[in-house]
């Protein structure tokens, strides 16, 4: 593969109710990422990840499912958090055999 070539992968985020952490009304969703990926300066392993809204506008929380580790804050790109607090997809780009979490994306609201 040409080192300047870049490809993309989109991973579906599956909604669920409650994060399983006893937080009551907390929203959480799951995404199964089938490859190791880079987020900032960290290499995260393939597996199941929780995606949750953050109290910071324009940011979401990401953490390995079932883990009590601190979540990582990730920018929410093109996400109207008032209408949809969790994105429908995670977007990754791949360059030189490494996947990078590029952004969190959501489908445009076709109803308006």
Secondary structure, DSSP 8 states (H G I E B T S, - for coil): --TT--EEEEEE-EEEES-SSS-TT-EEEEEEE-S-EEETTEEE-SEEEEEEE-SSTTEEEEEETT--S--EEEEBTT--TTT-SS-SEEEEEEETTEEEEEEEE----TT-
